[in-house]
Amino acid sequence: SDVYKRQTLRSCRSVLAELNTTWKSIVSIGITNQRETSVVWDRQTGEPLYRAIVWQDRRTATLCNSLQARYANEIQQKTGLLLDPYFSATKFKWLLENVPNARKKADAGQLAIGTIDTYLLWKLTNGKSYYTDITNASRTMLFNIKEQSWDVDLLKLFEIPQHILPEVKDCADDYGQTHSSITGISIPINGVVGDQQSATIGQCCFEPGSLKSTYGTGAFVLLNTGSKKTVSYTHLT
């Protein structure tokens, strides 16, 4: 159940060994992650209730199709996203409705739910930090990009209680500190950003009109549009 934490720590220790240094030399930690993959876990034990549902999972396609005619335009206007199983909202809904006792625990405030950044942050801080950043929140299909907050109407539509969702922070912000039992000493975590946005930062696309393209499991193009909200009319097939 701690596979993400173990893999993360293994990667960190590998880097420290290659640099011939220790945790004490680390000034700050940043987290980047694949954004839409969804996890639900118990607040008391920190244990996931079910395997993570990855971004490619299409099990909620029928639900999305049933909502398409009535809600697709509203969802796009509020979130900038097309109504599709790719995003986290219907994955969250599926987890709450299909994992035994999940809905009951959620209503009682005993569950946490989020994308991998939130789960990693929770684990690295030993349950002290329950946050996500705006680049991850904006891929849940629950975040209103105009209001910069969880959207009450969309939460109601997908039956997601707001009290089980993490607080949304800026990419560069105070995300707490790692627990000393995990990293030897407590280290500040001052950044969380989704994979495509972190690649855009890495390519220094800071000016409006600058663009990056990355290639992996898929090919993704991101364009800096500045302060202007630009609606894409490209449809998923």
SEBA-805402 format. One line per field, with one value per residue: residue in three letters; x, y, z of N, C-alpha, C, O in turn. Coordinates in steps of 0.1 Angstrom, whole numbers, plus 5000, padded with zeros to 4 digits. Layout:
N
code [Ala	...]
npx [X	...]
npy [Y	...]
npz [Z	...]
capx [X	...]
capy [Y	...]
capz [Z	...]
cpx [X	...]
cpy [Y	...]
cpz [Z	...]
opx [X	...]
opy [Y	...]
opz [Z	...]
//
This chain:
237
code [Ser	Asp	Val	Tyr	Lys	Arg	Gln	Thr	Leu	Arg	Ser	Cys	Arg	Ser	Val	Leu	Ala	Glu	Leu	Asn	Thr	Thr	Trp	Lys	Ser	Ile	Val	Ser	Ile	Gly	Ile	Thr	Asn	Gln	Arg	Glu	Thr	Ser	Val	Val	Trp	Asp	Arg	Gln	Thr	Gly	Glu	Pro	Leu	Tyr	Arg	Ala	Ile	Val	Trp	Gln	Asp	Arg	Arg	Thr	Ala	Thr	Leu	Cys	Asn	Ser	Leu	Gln	Ala	Arg	Tyr	Ala	Asn	Glu	Ile	Gln	Gln	Lys	Thr	Gly	Leu	Leu	Leu	Asp	Pro	Tyr	Phe	Ser	Ala	Thr	Lys	Phe	Lys	Trp	Leu	Leu	Glu	Asn	Val	Pro	Asn	Ala	Arg	Lys	Lys	Ala	Asp	Ala	Gly	Gln	Leu	Ala	Ile	Gly	Thr	Ile	Asp	Thr	Tyr	Leu	Leu	Trp	Lys	Leu	Thr	Asn	Gly	Lys	Ser	Tyr	Tyr	Thr	Asp	Ile	Thr	Asn	Ala	Ser	Arg	Thr	Met	Leu	Phe	Asn	Ile	Lys	Glu	Gln	Ser	Trp	Asp	Val	Asp	Leu	Leu	Lys	Leu	Phe	Glu	Ile	Pro	Gln	His	Ile	Leu	Pro	Glu	Val	Lys	Asp	Cys	Ala	Asp	Asp	Tyr	Gly	Gln	Thr	His	Ser	Ser	Ile	Thr	Gly	Ile	Ser	Ile	Pro	Ile	Asn	Gly	Val	Val	Gly	Asp	Gln	Gln	Ser	Ala	Thr	Ile	Gly	Gln	Cys	Cys	Phe	Glu	Pro	Gly	Ser	Leu	Lys	Ser	Thr	Tyr	Gly	Thr	Gly	Ala	Phe	Val	Leu	Leu	Asn	Thr	Gly	Ser	Lys	Lys	Thr	Val	Ser	Tyr	Thr	His	Leu	Thr]
npx [5008	5021	5035	5040	5052	5075	5088	5093	5110	5131	5140	5149	5169	5187	5195	5208	5229	5243	5251	5267	5260	5238	5206	5206	5217	5198	5178	5151	5121	5104	5075	5065	5041	5021	4989	4960	4955	4938	4933	4919	4919	4922	4919	4927	4945	4960	4960	4954	4921	4916	4930	4949	4933	4942	4951	4945	4924	4892	4867	4846	4833	4806	4791	4800	4791	4764	4760	4767	4751	4736	4754	4780	4788	4786	4805	4828	4830	4833	4856	4874	4878	4870	4842	4850	4862	4889	4896	4896	4872	4850	4863	4867	4840	4833	4850	4839	4814	4817	4837	4837	4820	4831	4816	4801	4822	4832	4812	4813	4836	4859	4876	4902	4908	4922	4947	4979	4999	4988	4985	5012	5023	5009	5018	5046	5047	5037	5009	5004	5001	4976	4971	4967	4980	4972	4975	4971	4945	4930	4927	4909	4882	4865	4872	4868	4880	4877	4867	4887	4885	4871	4842	4810	4786	4795	4806	4783	4770	4787	4786	4806	4818	4828	4844	4861	4880	4913	4929	4935	4965	4989	5014	5040	5045	5039	5040	5043	5064	5087	5084	5106	5111	5110	5127	5150	5157	5136	5123	5116	5088	5082	5070	5046	5036	5020	5028	5029	5028	5051	5070	5067	5076	5102	5111	5112	5090	5079	5069	5040	5027	5048	5056	5055	5063	5058	5068	5057	5040	5019	5015	5019	5009	5015	5006	5016	4993	4992	4976	4951	4921	4917	4897	4897	4887	4890	4882	4881	4887]
npy [4988	5011	5017	5040	5058	5043	5039	5066	5074	5056	5066	5091	5085	5073	5094	5110	5093	5092	5118	5118	5127	5138	5137	5160	5180	5189	5215	5221	5205	5195	5184	5166	5151	5126	5136	5129	5104	5086	5083	5068	5070	5059	5081	5077	5054	5058	5041	5030	5024	5011	5000	5025	5044	5047	5073	5065	5048	5036	5030	5046	5055	5051	5065	5091	5095	5095	5119	5137	5153	5171	5183	5187	5212	5231	5220	5223	5251	5258	5244	5242	5218	5188	5167	5137	5103	5104	5123	5132	5133	5115	5092	5095	5094	5068	5053	5060	5049	5022	5009	4990	5003	5029	5052	5056	5060	5083	5102	5104	5117	5103	5096	5104	5118	5120	5131	5117	5134	5145	5123	5113	5136	5135	5111	5115	5135	5123	5123	5149	5170	5180	5186	5199	5211	5238	5230	5203	5201	5214	5194	5176	5179	5191	5215	5250	5270	5297	5308	5298	5277	5247	5236	5240	5232	5212	5194	5185	5173	5152	5139	5143	5148	5179	5181	5160	5165	5178	5209	5235	5248	5273	5266	5271	5271	5268	5236	5222	5199	5172	5141	5134	5107	5096	5109	5113	5139	5168	5182	5210	5212	5228	5231	5220	5205	5197	5172	5180	5208	5211	5203	5223	5245	5237	5239	5266	5282	5309	5332	5346	5328	5311	5277	5242	5207	5174	5140	5108	5083	5094	5122	5156	5189	5221	5254	5287	5310	5334	5359	5356	5338	5311	5292	5258	5241	5216	5182	5151	5118]
npz [5000	5005	4982	4965	4982	4990	4965	4958	4979	4974	4950	4958	4976	4959	4943	4963	4969	4945	4944	4965	4991	5019	5035	5051	5036	5019	5010	5004	4992	4963	4946	4918	4896	4878	4868	4869	4881	4907	4942	4972	5007	5041	5068	5094	5094	5072	5051	5017	5004	4981	4950	4932	4907	4875	4851	4825	4827	4817	4829	4837	4815	4805	4824	4819	4793	4798	4810	4791	4772	4788	4807	4797	4785	4806	4823	4808	4806	4833	4842	4821	4809	4789	4792	4804	4811	4816	4834	4870	4885	4879	4886	4913	4921	4914	4931	4956	4954	4949	4964	4993	5021	5016	5009	5033	5052	5040	5043	5071	5074	5075	5055	5031	4999	4967	4942	4931	4941	4964	4980	4982	4996	5020	5030	5032	5051	5072	5075	5082	5064	5041	5012	4978	4946	4924	4897	4897	4910	4890	4871	4880	4872	4889	4898	4898	4875	4871	4895	4911	4930	4946	4929	4938	4926	4908	4925	4938	4916	4910	4934	4955	4986	4999	5021	5022	5004	4995	5006	4983	4970	4959	4933	4942	4974	5010	5020	5042	5062	5057	5076	5103	5107	5083	5065	5079	5089	5094	5064	5045	5024	4995	4971	4947	4917	4887	4862	4834	4836	4851	4832	4814	4829	4832	4806	4804	4796	4800	4790	4774	4746	4744	4740	4747	4740	4750	4750	4757	4772	4759	4736	4744	4743	4756	4759	4768	4776	4788	4808	4797	4793	4773	4753	4744	4715	4707	4704	4723	4710]
capx [5000	5030	5044	5044	5062	5088	5095	5098	5122	5142	5146	5156	5182	5196	5201	5217	5241	5250	5257	5276	5255	5228	5193	5209	5221	5186	5171	5137	5117	5093	5068	5057	5034	5011	4979	4946	4954	4930	4934	4912	4926	4917	4926	4933	4956	4968	4960	4944	4910	4915	4941	4948	4927	4951	4945	4940	4912	4879	4856	4834	4829	4792	4786	4803	4782	4750	4759	4772	4742	4731	4764	4793	4791	4788	4818	4839	4830	4838	4869	4882	4880	4859	4836	4857	4868	4904	4898	4894	4858	4842	4871	4864	4827	4833	4856	4830	4802	4820	4845	4829	4820	4837	4806	4798	4833	4834	4802	4817	4848	4870	4884	4908	4907	4930	4956	4991	5007	4982	4988	5026	5025	5003	5027	5059	5045	5031	4995	5002	4997	4966	4970	4970	4982	4962	4976	4964	4931	4923	4925	4899	4869	4858	4878	4863	4892	4873	4866	4899	4880	4862	4829	4799	4776	4801	4807	4770	4767	4795	4784	4818	4817	4840	4852	4871	4890	4924	4930	4942	4975	4997	5024	5051	5038	5043	5033	5047	5077	5087	5085	5120	5112	5110	5139	5161	5154	5124	5127	5104	5082	5078	5065	5039	5032	5017	5039	5030	5032	5065	5078	5066	5085	5116	5115	5113	5080	5074	5063	5028	5030	5058	5050	5064	5056	5065	5064	5059	5028	5012	5021	5012	5014	5010	5009	5014	4984	4993	4964	4939	4915	4915	4889	4901	4875	4895	4874	4887	4881]
capy [5000	5023	5016	5053	5063	5035	5043	5080	5074	5049	5075	5102	5080	5070	5107	5114	5084	5096	5131	5116	5137	5133	5145	5173	5190	5193	5228	5221	5194	5198	5172	5166	5139	5125	5144	5125	5092	5089	5074	5071	5063	5061	5092	5071	5045	5062	5030	5031	5015	5004	5004	5037	5043	5055	5083	5058	5039	5041	5023	5055	5061	5051	5076	5104	5095	5098	5133	5145	5162	5181	5189	5189	5226	5237	5215	5229	5265	5260	5237	5242	5204	5181	5157	5125	5095	5107	5132	5125	5134	5102	5081	5097	5090	5054	5048	5062	5041	5008	5004	4987	5013	5041	5063	5058	5066	5097	5110	5106	5125	5094	5094	5114	5114	5129	5126	5112	5144	5146	5110	5114	5146	5129	5100	5121	5144	5114	5127	5163	5179	5175	5197	5197	5224	5242	5223	5190	5204	5218	5182	5167	5182	5196	5228	5261	5278	5312	5311	5293	5269	5236	5241	5234	5225	5200	5185	5179	5165	5139	5134	5143	5158	5188	5180	5149	5170	5186	5223	5238	5258	5276	5256	5274	5274	5260	5223	5215	5193	5157	5136	5130	5092	5092	5115	5115	5152	5174	5190	5218	5209	5241	5231	5208	5209	5185	5168	5188	5221	5211	5203	5237	5253	5232	5245	5281	5288	5319	5343	5343	5324	5300	5264	5230	5195	5163	5127	5096	5074	5102	5135	5166	5203	5231	5268	5298	5320	5346	5361	5355	5325	5306	5279	5249	5234	5202	5171	5138	5108]
capz [5000	5005	4970	4960	4992	4989	4952	4959	4988	4967	4940	4965	4981	4948	4939	4973	4968	4933	4947	4977	5001	5028	5037	5058	5026	5011	5015	5001	4983	4954	4941	4905	4895	4868	4876	4871	4888	4919	4953	4984	5018	5055	5075	5106	5092	5060	5041	5006	5004	4968	4941	4925	4893	4867	4841	4813	4830	4811	4835	4839	4802	4804	4832	4812	4782	4803	4814	4781	4766	4798	4815	4791	4782	4819	4829	4801	4810	4846	4844	4809	4805	4783	4801	4800	4822	4818	4846	4883	4891	4878	4893	4927	4923	4913	4943	4967	4952	4946	4974	5005	5032	5013	5010	5047	5058	5035	5050	5085	5075	5078	5043	5023	4985	4959	4932	4937	4948	4977	4987	4986	5006	5032	5035	5035	5063	5082	5077	5087	5053	5032	5002	4964	4940	4915	4885	4899	4912	4878	4863	4886	4867	4901	4902	4890	4872	4872	4909	4918	4941	4943	4924	4946	4917	4903	4937	4940	4904	4911	4948	4962	4997	4998	5033	5020	4994	5000	5004	4971	4972	4947	4931	4951	4987	5022	5020	5055	5062	5058	5090	5105	5107	5069	5058	5089	5095	5087	5053	5040	5010	4991	4957	4941	4903	4878	4853	4822	4839	4855	4820	4808	4837	4828	4793	4805	4788	4810	4782	4766	4733	4744	4739	4748	4736	4756	4744	4766	4769	4749	4732	4750	4740	4764	4755	4778	4771	4797	4817	4789	4793	4760	4753	4733	4710	4703	4710	4724	4702]
cpx [5009	5039	5049	5054	5075	5095	5100	5111	5134	5149	5154	5169	5192	5203	5211	5230	5249	5257	5267	5273	5244	5216	5196	5213	5209	5179	5156	5133	5105	5088	5062	5052	5025	4997	4966	4944	4948	4932	4925	4918	4919	4925	4933	4946	4965	4968	4950	4933	4909	4927	4938	4942	4935	4944	4939	4928	4899	4867	4844	4829	4813	4786	4788	4793	4768	4749	4763	4763	4738	4742	4777	4797	4794	4802	4829	4841	4836	4852	4879	4885	4868	4855	4842	4862	4882	4906	4893	4880	4851	4850	4868	4850	4826	4839	4846	4818	4805	4829	4837	4831	4826	4828	4803	4809	4835	4824	4805	4830	4860	4879	4891	4908	4915	4939	4969	4999	5002	4986	5003	5029	5020	5013	5041	5059	5039	5017	4993	4997	4987	4962	4971	4974	4972	4963	4970	4949	4924	4921	4915	4885	4860	4862	4874	4875	4890	4873	4878	4895	4873	4848	4818	4789	4782	4803	4794	4767	4774	4794	4797	4817	4830	4849	4863	4882	4901	4923	4939	4952	4981	5008	5036	5044	5044	5034	5037	5061	5076	5089	5100	5121	5113	5123	5150	5159	5142	5129	5115	5101	5076	5072	5058	5034	5030	5027	5040	5033	5047	5075	5078	5076	5100	5121	5114	5102	5072	5067	5050	5032	5040	5051	5060	5056	5065	5060	5068	5049	5019	5020	5013	5018	5007	5015	5006	5005	4983	4981	4951	4934	4911	4908	4894	4888	4878	4887	4882	4880	4884]
cpy [5013	5023	5030	5059	5056	5039	5057	5080	5067	5058	5086	5097	5077	5083	5111	5106	5089	5109	5130	5126	5130	5142	5159	5184	5195	5205	5227	5210	5199	5185	5174	5152	5138	5128	5137	5112	5094	5078	5078	5063	5067	5071	5087	5063	5049	5051	5032	5020	5006	5008	5017	5035	5053	5063	5076	5050	5045	5035	5032	5061	5061	5062	5089	5105	5099	5112	5143	5156	5174	5189	5192	5204	5233	5233	5222	5244	5267	5255	5238	5228	5198	5170	5143	5117	5097	5115	5126	5124	5121	5091	5082	5091	5074	5048	5049	5052	5026	5001	5002	4998	5027	5053	5066	5065	5081	5106	5113	5113	5116	5091	5106	5109	5125	5123	5123	5122	5146	5134	5110	5124	5141	5119	5106	5130	5136	5119	5141	5172	5173	5186	5191	5211	5226	5235	5209	5192	5207	5206	5172	5168	5186	5210	5239	5270	5293	5316	5307	5285	5257	5241	5233	5226	5212	5189	5178	5170	5151	5133	5132	5153	5166	5186	5169	5153	5178	5201	5226	5250	5262	5266	5258	5279	5266	5248	5215	5209	5178	5153	5131	5115	5087	5097	5118	5128	5158	5184	5197	5213	5222	5242	5218	5213	5197	5184	5177	5202	5222	5211	5216	5246	5250	5237	5260	5288	5298	5330	5338	5339	5313	5287	5253	5217	5183	5150	5116	5086	5081	5114	5146	5180	5212	5245	5278	5308	5333	5347	5359	5340	5322	5293	5271	5242	5220	5192	5158	5128	5095]
cpz [5000	4993	4965	4969	4991	4976	4952	4968	4982	4957	4947	4970	4970	4943	4950	4972	4956	4936	4959	4988	5010	5028	5042	5048	5018	5018	5014	4991	4975	4949	4928	4903	4882	4875	4879	4879	4902	4929	4964	4995	5031	5062	5088	5104	5080	5049	5030	5008	4992	4960	4934	4911	4884	4856	4829	4815	4825	4817	4837	4826	4801	4812	4825	4800	4786	4807	4803	4776	4776	4804	4809	4789	4796	4825	4821	4805	4823	4848	4833	4804	4798	4793	4796	4812	4825	4831	4859	4888	4891	4885	4908	4930	4923	4926	4955	4966	4952	4956	4987	5016	5029	5015	5025	5054	5053	5042	5064	5086	5078	5067	5038	5008	4977	4948	4939	4945	4962	4986	4991	4997	5019	5038	5039	5048	5074	5086	5082	5076	5043	5022	4988	4958	4929	4901	4886	4901	4899	4868	4869	4880	4878	4905	4892	4887	4872	4887	4917	4931	4937	4939	4931	4937	4912	4914	4939	4928	4906	4925	4955	4973	4998	5010	5032	5010	5000	4998	4991	4974	4959	4945	4940	4964	4998	5023	5033	5054	5063	5073	5091	5104	5092	5062	5067	5096	5088	5076	5047	5026	5005	4977	4953	4927	4895	4867	4840	4825	4844	4843	4813	4816	4833	4815	4792	4797	4797	4803	4775	4751	4733	4746	4741	4744	4743	4750	4754	4762	4758	4745	4737	4747	4749	4759	4766	4771	4779	4806	4810	4789	4778	4760	4741	4728	4704	4711	4711	4715	4707]
opx [5004	5050	5060	5064	5086	5107	5111	5120	5145	5161	5165	5179	5204	5215	5222	5241	5262	5268	5273	5281	5242	5215	5189	5211	5211	5175	5149	5142	5096	5095	5055	5058	5022	4995	4961	4933	4953	4932	4922	4921	4912	4938	4943	4956	4976	4975	4938	4935	4902	4934	4927	4945	4935	4932	4930	4922	4896	4856	4832	4822	4808	4776	4779	4789	4761	4738	4761	4766	4737	4740	4785	4808	4804	4809	4839	4852	4844	4860	4891	4893	4856	4862	4838	4865	4887	4916	4887	4877	4846	4843	4866	4848	4819	4834	4845	4813	4796	4830	4831	4843	4827	4832	4802	4807	4840	4828	4802	4835	4871	4889	4887	4909	4915	4938	4971	5005	5009	4989	5006	5036	5027	5016	5046	5069	5035	5013	4982	4989	4989	4953	4976	4971	4964	4953	4965	4941	4912	4915	4914	4877	4847	4855	4876	4880	4899	4879	4880	4901	4868	4843	4817	4785	4775	4802	4794	4761	4768	4801	4800	4816	4841	4861	4872	4891	4899	4915	4949	4948	4979	5011	5042	5039	5052	5022	5034	5069	5067	5094	5105	5132	5117	5130	5159	5161	5138	5137	5105	5109	5066	5070	5062	5028	5038	5034	5051	5041	5053	5085	5088	5082	5108	5133	5116	5105	5060	5059	5050	5040	5042	5040	5071	5043	5077	5048	5079	5048	5013	5031	5001	5030	4995	5027	4996	5009	4975	4976	4940	4942	4903	4913	4894	4880	4871	4885	4889	4868	4879]
opy [5023	5029	5031	5065	5063	5041	5059	5087	5071	5058	5090	5104	5078	5083	5116	5111	5089	5112	5140	5133	5119	5152	5168	5196	5205	5204	5232	5206	5207	5175	5184	5142	5149	5124	5138	5109	5104	5066	5090	5051	5077	5070	5092	5065	5045	5053	5036	5009	4996	5018	5021	5025	5065	5061	5081	5045	5056	5035	5028	5071	5071	5069	5098	5116	5107	5118	5155	5168	5185	5201	5200	5207	5241	5241	5226	5249	5277	5261	5236	5226	5203	5165	5138	5123	5094	5113	5115	5115	5116	5081	5072	5084	5068	5038	5039	5048	5018	4989	5011	5000	5035	5063	5078	5074	5089	5117	5124	5115	5121	5084	5117	5097	5137	5111	5125	5118	5146	5136	5106	5121	5144	5120	5103	5131	5142	5119	5145	5182	5162	5193	5180	5221	5217	5233	5204	5184	5202	5207	5161	5160	5186	5216	5238	5277	5301	5326	5311	5287	5256	5250	5221	5215	5202	5177	5166	5159	5141	5123	5122	5165	5161	5188	5168	5146	5185	5205	5219	5260	5255	5258	5248	5290	5257	5248	5203	5214	5173	5161	5124	5110	5076	5089	5125	5129	5153	5193	5191	5210	5227	5253	5207	5224	5188	5193	5182	5209	5232	5217	5220	5255	5258	5239	5266	5298	5297	5338	5327	5347	5306	5286	5254	5217	5183	5149	5114	5081	5074	5116	5147	5182	5212	5246	5278	5315	5342	5337	5360	5331	5328	5283	5276	5237	5214	5193	5154	5129	5084]
opz [4996	4994	4962	4965	4990	4976	4947	4964	4983	4956	4942	4969	4972	4940	4946	4974	4957	4930	4962	4993	5008	5022	5039	5051	5010	5029	5024	4983	4980	4947	4926	4907	4877	4886	4890	4884	4909	4926	4966	4994	5032	5063	5092	5110	5080	5039	5033	5013	4991	4963	4931	4904	4887	4853	4823	4805	4827	4811	4838	4826	4795	4808	4824	4798	4779	4807	4804	4776	4771	4807	4815	4792	4797	4830	4828	4806	4825	4856	4835	4794	4799	4801	4785	4822	4836	4838	4858	4896	4901	4889	4914	4940	4931	4931	4963	4976	4954	4957	4991	5020	5037	5020	5029	5062	5061	5046	5070	5097	5082	5068	5040	5006	4980	4946	4951	4955	4972	4998	5003	5006	5029	5050	5050	5054	5084	5097	5085	5079	5038	5024	4986	4965	4926	4895	4876	4896	4897	4858	4864	4882	4876	4913	4880	4896	4872	4890	4929	4941	4925	4946	4930	4941	4911	4911	4942	4931	4903	4928	4961	4971	4997	5009	5040	5007	5010	4989	4990	4978	4949	4954	4946	4964	4996	5026	5033	5045	5068	5081	5082	5102	5090	5055	5064	5108	5077	5079	5045	5018	5011	4971	4956	4926	4895	4864	4837	4817	4841	4843	4807	4809	4831	4813	4782	4791	4800	4809	4769	4745	4722	4752	4737	4745	4741	4746	4759	4751	4750	4750	4734	4749	4751	4756	4772	4762	4776	4811	4816	4786	4772	4766	4730	4737	4697	4723	4702	4713	4702]
//
